C-alpha cells in the first residue's frame, strides 16, 4: 500500500514540475514578442507598457516593428 501511495506522489510531483516548466517557457516566448512603447519626441525612451515619457510627459505610443530612415527623420525636431 505504501508503494502505491509513493508512486502516486512521485507521478503527481513529476507532472506538476513538467507543467510548471512548460508554463515558464510559454511566458518567455510571450515576453520576446511583447509590445514596446516609445515617445515620439524621444525615440530613445522605450518601455514595455504604456505610460508617459519621463523626459517630456507625452503619452508613449506603440512601437512599429521596423522604421525606415524617412520615418526616423520625421520624428526628429529641429531646434
C-alpha atoms as an extended CHARMM CRD file, in Angstrom:
* protein
*
        79  EXT
         1         1  UNK       CA              0.0000000000        0.0000000000        0.0000000000  PROA      1               0.0000000000
         2         2  UNK       CA              2.8480000000        2.4050000000        0.8520000000  PROA      2               0.0000000000
         3         3  UNK       CA              4.4370000000        1.6500000000       -2.5190000000  PROA      3               0.0000000000
         4         4  UNK       CA              1.2740000000        2.6590000000       -4.3880000000  PROA      4               0.0000000000
         5         5  UNK       CA              0.9600000000        5.9110000000       -2.4300000000  PROA      5               0.0000000000
         6         6  UNK       CA              4.6560000000        6.6560000000       -3.0310000000  PROA      6               0.0000000000
         7         7  UNK       CA              4.2630000000        6.0050000000       -6.7870000000  PROA      7               0.0000000000
         8         8  UNK       CA              1.2240000000        8.2960000000       -6.9980000000  PROA      8               0.0000000000
         9         9  UNK       CA              3.0920000000       11.0430000000       -5.1120000000  PROA      9               0.0000000000
        10        10  UNK       CA              6.0530000000       10.7650000000       -7.4970000000  PROA      10              0.0000000000
        11        11  UNK       CA              3.7900000000       10.9170000000      -10.5510000000  PROA      11              0.0000000000
        12        12  UNK       CA              1.9350000000       13.9620000000       -9.2450000000  PROA      12              0.0000000000
        13        13  UNK       CA              5.1810000000       15.7620000000       -8.4050000000  PROA      13              0.0000000000
        14        14  UNK       CA              6.6380000000       14.9740000000      -11.8290000000  PROA      14              0.0000000000
        15        15  UNK       CA              3.5780000000       16.1710000000      -13.7250000000  PROA      15              0.0000000000
        16        16  UNK       CA              3.4000000000       19.3750000000      -11.6700000000  PROA      16              0.0000000000
        17        17  UNK       CA              7.0670000000       20.0780000000      -12.3880000000  PROA      17              0.0000000000
        18        18  UNK       CA              6.5700000000       19.4250000000      -16.1170000000  PROA      18              0.0000000000
        19        19  UNK       CA              3.5180000000       21.7070000000      -16.2360000000  PROA      19              0.0000000000
        20        20  UNK       CA              5.4150000000       24.4800000000      -14.4430000000  PROA      20              0.0000000000
        21        21  UNK       CA              8.4130000000       24.2620000000      -16.7830000000  PROA      21              0.0000000000
        22        22  UNK       CA              6.1540000000       24.3320000000      -19.8370000000  PROA      22              0.0000000000
        23        23  UNK       CA              4.3420000000       27.3740000000      -18.4460000000  PROA      23              0.0000000000
        24        24  UNK       CA              7.6640000000       29.1910000000      -17.8900000000  PROA      24              0.0000000000
        25        25  UNK       CA              8.7210000000       28.5560000000      -21.4860000000  PROA      25              0.0000000000
        26        26  UNK       CA              5.4360000000       29.9740000000      -22.7430000000  PROA      26              0.0000000000
        27        27  UNK       CA              5.9070000000       33.1620000000      -20.7040000000  PROA      27              0.0000000000
        28        28  UNK       CA              9.4310000000       33.5670000000      -22.0900000000  PROA      28              0.0000000000
        29        29  UNK       CA              8.1010000000       33.3110000000      -25.6340000000  PROA      29              0.0000000000
        30        30  UNK       CA              5.4700000000       35.9600000000      -24.9110000000  PROA      30              0.0000000000
        31        31  UNK       CA              7.9990000000       38.3770000000      -23.4540000000  PROA      31              0.0000000000
        32        32  UNK       CA             10.1510000000       38.2720000000      -26.6010000000  PROA      32              0.0000000000
        33        33  UNK       CA              7.1870000000       39.3000000000      -28.7470000000  PROA      33              0.0000000000
        34        34  UNK       CA              5.6720000000       41.7670000000      -26.2800000000  PROA      34              0.0000000000
        35        35  UNK       CA              4.6610000000       45.2240000000      -27.4900000000  PROA      35              0.0000000000
        36        36  UNK       CA              7.0950000000       48.0470000000      -26.7070000000  PROA      36              0.0000000000
        37        37  UNK       CA              6.1620000000       51.7120000000      -26.3140000000  PROA      37              0.0000000000
        38        38  UNK       CA              8.1700000000       54.8450000000      -27.1070000000  PROA      38              0.0000000000
        39        39  UNK       CA              7.9000000000       58.6260000000      -27.0760000000  PROA      39              0.0000000000
        40        40  UNK       CA              7.5040000000       60.3790000000      -30.4150000000  PROA      40              0.0000000000
        41        41  UNK       CA              9.7100000000       63.2160000000      -29.1700000000  PROA      41              0.0000000000
        42        42  UNK       CA             12.3360000000       60.9840000000      -27.5260000000  PROA      42              0.0000000000
        43        43  UNK       CA             12.6460000000       57.7120000000      -29.5080000000  PROA      43              0.0000000000
        44        44  UNK       CA             15.4100000000       56.5420000000      -27.1760000000  PROA      44              0.0000000000
        45        45  UNK       CA             12.7770000000       56.1540000000      -24.4260000000  PROA      45              0.0000000000
        46        46  UNK       CA             11.4260000000       52.5900000000      -24.6800000000  PROA      46              0.0000000000
        47        47  UNK       CA              9.1510000000       50.8920000000      -22.1440000000  PROA      47              0.0000000000
        48        48  UNK       CA              7.2950000000       47.6000000000      -22.0260000000  PROA      48              0.0000000000
        49        49  UNK       CA              3.9550000000       49.1910000000      -21.0760000000  PROA      49              0.0000000000
        50        50  UNK       CA              2.0530000000       52.3520000000      -21.9950000000  PROA      50              0.0000000000
        51        51  UNK       CA              2.5710000000       55.4250000000      -19.8590000000  PROA      51              0.0000000000
        52        52  UNK       CA              4.1510000000       58.8560000000      -20.0210000000  PROA      52              0.0000000000
        53        53  UNK       CA              7.5970000000       59.8480000000      -21.2440000000  PROA      53              0.0000000000
        54        54  UNK       CA              9.8760000000       60.5820000000      -18.2780000000  PROA      54              0.0000000000
        55        55  UNK       CA             11.5220000000       63.4180000000      -20.2350000000  PROA      55              0.0000000000
        56        56  UNK       CA              8.5330000000       65.3950000000      -21.5590000000  PROA      56              0.0000000000
        57        57  UNK       CA              5.3910000000       63.7800000000      -20.1410000000  PROA      57              0.0000000000
        58        58  UNK       CA              3.8550000000       62.9190000000      -23.5200000000  PROA      58              0.0000000000
        59        59  UNK       CA              1.9400000000       59.6570000000      -23.8870000000  PROA      59              0.0000000000
        60        60  UNK       CA              4.0260000000       56.7270000000      -25.1060000000  PROA      60              0.0000000000
        61        61  UNK       CA              2.8650000000       55.1380000000      -28.3620000000  PROA      61              0.0000000000
        62        62  UNK       CA              3.2480000000       51.5340000000      -29.5750000000  PROA      62              0.0000000000
        63        63  UNK       CA              6.4890000000       50.9920000000      -31.4780000000  PROA      63              0.0000000000
        64        64  UNK       CA              6.4170000000       49.7440000000      -35.0190000000  PROA      64              0.0000000000
        65        65  UNK       CA              8.3820000000       46.5970000000      -35.8000000000  PROA      65              0.0000000000
        66        66  UNK       CA             10.8230000000       48.4010000000      -38.1160000000  PROA      66              0.0000000000
        67        67  UNK       CA             11.2010000000       52.0470000000      -39.0220000000  PROA      67              0.0000000000
        68        68  UNK       CA             12.8050000000       53.2840000000      -42.1870000000  PROA      68              0.0000000000
        69        69  UNK       CA             15.1110000000       56.3250000000      -42.3880000000  PROA      69              0.0000000000
        70        70  UNK       CA             12.3200000000       58.6550000000      -43.5360000000  PROA      70              0.0000000000
        71        71  UNK       CA             10.1490000000       57.7740000000      -40.5460000000  PROA      71              0.0000000000
        72        72  UNK       CA             13.0830000000       58.2950000000      -38.2000000000  PROA      72              0.0000000000
        73        73  UNK       CA             13.8900000000       61.7100000000      -39.7020000000  PROA      73              0.0000000000
        74        74  UNK       CA             10.2110000000       62.7000000000      -39.4140000000  PROA      74              0.0000000000
        75        75  UNK       CA             10.4030000000       62.0560000000      -35.6720000000  PROA      75              0.0000000000
        76        76  UNK       CA             13.3290000000       64.4390000000      -35.1230000000  PROA      76              0.0000000000
        77        77  UNK       CA             12.6820000000       68.0790000000      -34.3120000000  PROA      77              0.0000000000
        78        78  UNK       CA             14.9280000000       70.8920000000      -35.4660000000  PROA      78              0.0000000000
        79        79  UNK       CA             15.6700000000       73.4740000000      -32.7970000000  PROA      79              0.0000000000
